[in-house]
Every structure is written in structure tokens, then in C-alpha cells.
């Protein structure tokens, strides 16, 4: 092979092909292997729900995260009309704090522009602020209870 032919071969191998440039990738993490399309919005996403371990509360599955923690999927599952971003039914059915979280978290392909204002939830016993999206609270008697007060009320649940 002549030196000129070797150079041409190297250039040919390093240049991206149109097939690789058009290869779909997960809209959340960018991976290109083992993908599927979401039912709700038709976006490419990792087909990785098998990675989640029951009761781990891990967020290591793009597919599961989008399915469980977005307004996009909630809107789709409940067969609401129109776009999820402007759906009055979604807005009415979901607590303002959670609506904001579900519409702006990293599990969305598109995020809400404007998040509604809300009063944070407070523990019915000690008045500590409870962040619903972070979990770790309990509900009883119509009130929210922080983890510390829950542990005092139910020491066996630790």
C-alpha cells in the first residue's frame, strides 16, 4: 500500500458515517445502546428498567424515572387532552409542589417554563418543612409528619 493510500484509509475510518451520526440516543443520558421509545412522547430512552431493584428508591433507570416522575407520563396515562405543559387537569389533580417537581426534574425531555408557587408542607407535630419530592415523610390524620416525628410515633418502623 502506498503512503497516500494509507492516509486515505485512515481518513475514511475516522470520519463518521451517516449511519452513526443518525444513530438514536437516549434523550436523558445520551447512551446509544439498548433503546426504546417512550409511549407518552415518542422519545428515545434507555430500555433499562431491569436495572432498578425493588424498594431501593434508586434513580438509575432512565425509562423508570420518566415513567414514574414526570407530568409527561402522568398526562399520557390519564388520557388527558392537549399538551401536558398546558393541561389544566394535570395542574388541578397534582399538588403544586409535586407538579413543579414532576414538570422540571432531570427525568423530563422538556421542562415546564413556569412553576406554580406553593406553600411548603410542614410537619403536623414539629412544624419542620417537608419536601415532598425527597420523600421520608409519613401521612396520618390528614397531616404530614417528618421522619423524626414519624420515628417517635412508630419506633418499630425504624
C-alpha positions in Angstrom: 0.0 0.0 0.0 1.4 3.4 -0.9 1.7 6.1 1.8 -1.1 8.1 0.0 -3.4 5.1 0.2 -2.7 4.6 3.9 -3.6 8.2 4.7 -6.8 7.9 2.7 -7.8 4.7 4.6 -7.1 6.4 7.9 -9.3 9.4 7.0 -12.0 7.1 5.8 -12.1 5.2 9.1 -12.1 8.3 11.4 -14.8 10.1 9.5 -18.3 9.5 11.0 -20.7 7.7 8.7 -24.1 9.0 8.1 -25.5 5.9 9.9 -23.5 6.6 13.1 -24.3 10.3 13.0 -28.0 9.5 12.8 -27.9 6.8 15.5 -30.6 7.4 18.1 -29.5 8.2 21.7 -31.3 8.4 25.0 -32.7 11.9 25.4 -31.9 11.8 29.1 -28.4 10.3 29.4 -27.1 10.2 25.8 -26.4 6.5 25.7 -26.9 4.7 22.3 -27.2 1.1 23.3 -30.5 -0.8 24.2 -33.0 1.9 23.5 -36.8 2.1 23.2 -39.3 4.8 22.5 -41.5 6.2 25.3 -45.2 5.6 24.9 -46.1 9.1 26.1 -43.9 11.3 23.9 -42.2 9.0 21.5 -38.7 10.0 22.6 -35.7 7.6 22.5 -34.8 6.4 26.0 -32.7 3.7 27.6 -34.6 0.3 27.9 -33.2 -0.2 31.4 -36.0 -0.8 33.8 -34.4 -4.1 34.6 -31.6 -2.2 36.5 -34.0 -1.0 39.2 -34.0 -3.0 42.4 -37.3 -3.1 44.2 -37.6 -0.8 47.2 -34.1 0.7 46.5 -35.6 4.1 45.5 -32.7 4.4 43.1 -32.9 6.6 40.1 -30.6 4.6 37.9 -33.2 3.8 35.2 -33.9 6.5 32.6 -37.1 4.6 31.5 -38.5 4.1 35.0 -37.6 7.7 36.0 -39.5 9.2 33.1 -42.4 6.8 33.6 -42.8 7.5 37.3 -41.6 11.0 37.9 -42.9 13.2 35.0 -46.0 15.1 34.1 -45.5 13.9 30.5 -46.2 10.3 31.5 -48.9 11.2 34.1 -50.7 13.2 31.4 -50.4 10.3 29.0 -51.5 7.6 31.5 -54.6 9.6 32.5 -55.5 10.2 28.8 -55.8 14.0 29.2 -56.3 16.1 26.1 -53.7 18.5 24.7 -50.2 19.1 25.8 -49.0 18.2 29.3 -47.3 21.6 29.6 -50.6 23.4 29.5 -53.0 20.8 30.8 -55.4 22.3 33.4 -56.5 18.8 34.5 -52.9 17.8 35.4 -52.5 21.1 37.3 -55.7 20.5 39.3 -55.0 16.9 40.1 -51.4 17.2 41.4 -50.3 19.1 44.5 -48.4 22.3 43.4 -45.1 21.2 44.9 -45.2 17.9 43.2 -46.5 19.4 39.9 -43.4 21.6 39.9 -41.1 18.7 40.6 -42.7 16.4 38.0 -42.5 19.2 35.4 -38.9 20.4 36.0 -36.8 17.4 37.1 -34.0 15.8 35.2 -36.2 13.0 34.0 -38.0 15.2 31.5 -37.1 15.7 27.8 -38.8 19.1 28.0 -39.4 21.1 31.2 -42.0 23.5 32.3 -41.1 27.1 31.9 -43.1 28.3 34.9 -43.5 26.5 38.2 -46.5 27.4 40.3 -45.9 29.0 43.7 -46.7 26.8 46.7 -46.6 26.8 50.5 -44.3 24.1 51.7 -45.8 21.3 53.7 -44.9 21.3 57.4 -44.8 18.6 60.0 -48.0 18.5 62.0 -46.0 18.0 65.2 -42.8 20.0 65.0 -43.5 22.3 62.1 -40.4 21.3 60.1 -40.6 21.9 56.4 -41.2 18.7 54.5 -40.0 18.4 50.9 -42.4 16.0 49.2 -40.2 15.2 46.3 -37.5 14.0 48.6 -39.7 11.5 50.5 -39.0 10.5 54.0 -42.3 11.6 55.5 -45.5 9.9 56.6 -49.1 10.9 56.5 -51.8 10.2 59.1 -54.8 12.0 60.3 -54.7 14.3 57.3 -51.3 15.7 58.3 -47.7 15.2 57.2 -45.1 14.0 59.7 -41.3 14.5 59.3 -39.0 11.4 59.6 -38.1 12.3 63.2 -41.7 12.7 64.4 -42.7 9.5 62.4 -40.0 7.6 64.3 -41.2 8.9 67.6 -44.8 7.9 66.8 -43.8 4.5 65.3 -40.5 3.3 66.8 -41.0 -0.1 65.3 -40.9 1.4 61.8 -37.2 2.4 62.0 
